[in-house]
Amino acid sequence: MDLFDRGNSREDATPLAERMRPETLDDMVGQEKLIGPNGVLRRMIEAGKLSSLILYGPPGTGKTTLGRLVAGATGSRFVPLSAVFQGVKEIREAVGRARDDRKFQGARTILFLDEIHRLAKNQQDALLHGVETGDVVLIGATTENPSFEINNALLSRSRVFTLEALGEQDIGKILDRAMAEPKGLGERHLSLAPEAREILARYARGDARIALNTLEIASRLSRDGTIGAQEVEQSLQEKPLLYDQGGEEHYNVISGFIKSLRGSSPSGGLYWLARLLEAGEDPLFIARRLVILASEDIGNADPRALQVAVAAMQAVHFVGLPEARINLAQAVVYLATAPKSNASYQGLEEARAEVRRSGALPVPLHLRNAPTALMKEWGYGEGYRYAHDFPEGFAALEFLPESLRDRVYYRPTGRGYEKTIRDRMEYWEKLEREGKGPPEK
């Protein structure tokens, strides 16, 4: 046998991940809630009550495989399309053929549409009629949250099932099966070292395809019949972190980041910052979120927080990555450990709600400027007290419209610098009670 004799073997022609696709529902590893003995999808299949589905989950969790198995278990014709390569024209043609097959042969068609979120929401309308009439059973596969990416009309006609990332034990079972079965690597009589198996199961991050593809490469590097840690590490191509700047995981990671800072966890803040940076997030986007948080969640409990956040944003402009990550880290730790108050933000929201409720109430006369004699005759500016004319630099006045007299929108906490603000406001209230109140009406 020479170097080229193996070129036509099934092993070389078909990737290991494809060869190891399960052939029955019982062969699938993981997703017990869906296809286990009491799984909801299994019960639907066994009862013959299959409806259109949206399978939502991370890559490598078995969405395509599950679509094929559902078709096989229900005796349906399986028509796979990809929204990456096919568009509305191909979808309409597939639905038309399914309609004819149903009408003339009584055959049921499962239209499997991979990456369904890649279709614009108006393009998804091409599926509606076929789904509604039952000409096709749609199984859409997506890595993006269907509530964001699938139009409401299609969602209302489908059931959404969530596939979970496979655990390390699940990945280990899949690796063991690939090593043992003839359609996998079984005929080569290789062994997988325990430490190599552990590395594969861990670095696959729940993606069976990554694990199997890496195992296949490592098997070709083996010289003594054993796939060891060295071969795996040489074969392992680091999987990009799951993070789509336009999708749900973007919002999940940002949410974890902001909530860690709001919750005063510098370690959490630094971890999610690292996740953002490693995934390639725009550092200016991160800096802008820090500026917002500095006022929304810290406010006047520590007025320096906004200064630190703005300085970090300027540093990102001035320095750039990779060094600007240090500036961001400093800001993250400062904001996480700063005293927290949303009193300013909440006060604004209450005031906005009042404006929407009561409309454009007139400005009190004593707060209006009177640049003309006629305005003075009308009473503009009458009764206004200039604060700097008083020893305390404070002159009690009513600064709200008459119907909102004595309303309070800002309630400082006792945390950080806001304790000083609260004490000062309480002192001003004391001065008012001593007779420096608003002018008589």
QUIKA-V739363 format. One record per helix or strand of 3 or more residues. SS is the DSSP state (H for helix, E for strand). FROM is the first residue (numbers start at 0). LEN is the number of residues. Records with the same first field share a line. If there is no record, write none. Layout:
SS=FROM-LEN ; FROM-LEN
This chain:
H=9-4 ; 15-4 ; 24-3 ; 31-4 ; 39-7 ; 62-12 ; 87-18 ; 115-3 ; 124-9 ; 145-4 ; 151-5 ; 167-13 ; 185-3 ; 193-10 ; 207-14 ; 228-7 ; 247-15 ; 265-13 ; 282-19 ; 303-16 ; 323-14 ; 342-16 ; 364-3 ; 372-5 ; 386-3 ; 401-3 ; 416-17
E=52-4 ; 76-6 ; 108-6 ; 136-6 ; 158-4
